[in-house]
Amino acid sequence: MPIGSILLGIALAVLVTPFVAAPFVKRPRRKEPAQEQRRSALQARPDALLALRDLDFDFRTGKIAEEDYSPLRGRLVAEAAAALQAEAASQSDLDAEIEAAVRAAREKKRDGSACPKCGATAHAGNKFCPNCGATLAASCPKCHGAIKTGDKFCAHCGALLKLESVPAS
């Protein structure tokens, strides 16, 4: 076997080894605790209801005695109720997070306008897009609605426009 083939084989083995060993060496990524908590809260209710259904079935088929059935059923009903309350609390927390994200996005949009050509965010008062250099349309300082050259009032909110806020063409 020629030396070139041996060196090529060794080089290939050296290059491939990290890719083959990576799954064994790499630690799994940790999920965020809030996501894990939400996922466990969402899974607890179906698990409790399934256990309750199985308990009722076992009681009807005669596998469980009456004295065992009553306390088990009470405990499972309490678990299902707690899971339902935890799910509702988790849902309200999720709703609050979504509302906060929407509010932040709206505030960000209010702070600047988007370029009609490239979509980049431009700060209020910019006449040209910082990304592509396109001319930005003038906007109302109050509602950020588009205004035309020569407008004295905003067509959207009716605010009085200052002469310097509307560029002359």
C-alpha positions in Angstrom: 0.0 0.0 0.0 1.5 3.4 -1.0 2.3 5.9 1.7 -0.1 8.5 0.1 -3.1 6.2 0.8 -2.1 5.7 4.4 -1.7 9.4 5.0 -5.0 10.1 3.3 -6.7 7.5 5.6 -5.1 9.0 8.7 -6.1 12.6 7.7 -9.7 11.4 7.0 -9.8 9.7 10.4 -8.5 12.8 12.2 -11.1 15.0 10.5 -14.1 12.6 11.1 -13.3 11.7 14.7 -14.6 15.0 16.3 -17.9 14.7 14.4 -18.4 11.1 15.5 -17.4 11.8 19.1 -19.4 15.0 19.5 -22.8 13.4 20.5 -21.0 11.4 23.2 -19.0 14.3 24.6 -21.5 17.1 24.3 -23.8 17.8 27.2 -27.5 18.2 26.4 -28.8 21.7 26.4 -30.9 22.6 29.4 -34.3 23.9 28.8 -35.5 27.0 30.6 -37.1 26.3 33.9 -40.2 28.2 33.0 -40.7 26.1 29.9 -40.2 22.8 31.9 -42.6 24.0 34.5 -45.2 24.9 31.9 -44.8 21.6 30.1 -45.1 19.6 33.4 -48.2 21.7 34.3 -49.8 21.0 31.0 -49.0 17.3 31.3 -50.2 16.9 34.9 -53.9 17.4 34.1 -54.1 14.7 31.4 -52.1 12.3 33.6 -54.4 12.9 36.5 -57.6 12.4 34.4 -56.2 9.3 32.8 -55.4 7.8 36.3 -58.9 8.7 37.5 -60.5 7.1 34.4 -58.3 3.9 35.0 -59.3 3.8 38.7 -63.0 4.1 37.8 -62.7 1.3 35.2 -60.8 -0.9 37.7 -63.5 -0.3 40.3 -66.3 -1.1 37.9 -64.6 -4.4 36.8 -64.1 -5.4 40.4 -60.3 -5.1 40.6 -60.5 -2.6 43.4 -62.5 -2.8 46.6 -64.8 0.0 47.8 -62.6 0.8 50.9 -59.6 1.3 48.6 -61.5 3.1 45.8 -63.0 6.0 47.9 -59.7 7.4 49.3 -57.8 6.8 46.0 -60.6 8.6 44.0 -60.6 11.6 46.5 -56.8 11.9 46.1 -56.9 11.7 42.3 -59.7 14.2 42.1 -57.7 16.6 44.3 -54.6 16.1 42.1 -56.7 16.8 38.9 -58.1 20.0 40.5 -54.7 21.1 41.5 -53.3 20.4 38.0 -56.2 22.3 36.5 -55.5 25.3 38.7 -51.8 25.1 37.9 -52.6 25.0 34.2 -54.8 28.1 34.5 -52.1 30.0 36.4 -49.5 28.9 33.8 -51.8 30.1 31.0 -52.4 33.5 32.7 -48.6 33.8 33.1 -48.1 33.0 29.4 -50.8 35.5 28.5 -49.0 38.1 30.5 -45.7 37.3 28.8 -47.3 37.6 25.4 -48.9 40.9 26.2 -45.6 42.3 27.5 -43.9 41.1 24.3 -46.6 42.7 22.1 -46.4 45.9 24.2 -42.6 46.0 23.8 -42.9 45.5 20.0 -45.4 48.2 19.7 -43.2 50.6 21.7 -40.3 49.7 19.5 -42.3 50.4 16.4 -43.6 53.7 17.9 -40.0 54.8 18.6 -39.0 54.4 14.9 -40.5 53.8 11.6 -39.7 51.0 9.1 -38.0 51.6 5.8 -40.4 51.0 2.9 -37.6 49.5 0.8 -35.7 47.2 3.1 -37.8 47.1 6.3 -35.0 48.3 8.6 -36.0 50.3 11.6 -35.2 54.0 11.4 -35.3 56.3 14.4 -37.8 59.1 14.5 -36.5 62.1 12.8 -34.3 60.3 10.2 -34.9 61.4 6.7 -33.0 58.5 5.1 -32.8 54.8 5.9 -29.6 53.9 7.8 -29.5 50.6 6.1 -30.2 51.2 2.4 -30.3 55.0 2.1 -33.8 55.3 0.8 -35.8 58.4 1.5 -38.1 57.9 4.5 -41.6 59.3 4.4 -42.4 62.0 7.0 -44.5 60.8 9.9 -46.7 62.5 12.5 -44.9 63.1 15.8 -48.0 62.1 17.7 -49.4 59.0 16.0 -46.5 58.2 13.6 -48.9 58.1 10.7 -47.6 58.9 7.2 -48.0 62.6 6.2 -47.6 64.2 2.9 -45.6 67.3 1.9 -47.5 70.4 2.7 -49.9 68.9 5.2 -50.6 71.1 8.2 -52.6 68.5 10.1 -52.2 64.8 10.5 -54.8 62.9 8.4 -54.9 60.1 11.1 -55.1 61.9 14.4 -55.7 65.5 13.5 -52.6 66.8 15.3 -51.2 70.2 14.2 -47.9 69.6 12.3 -45.0 71.9 12.8 -43.6 73.3 9.6 -40.1 71.8 10.2 -41.6 68.3 10.7 -42.9 68.2 7.1 -40.0 68.4 4.7 -40.6 70.6 1.6 -40.0 68.9 -1.8 
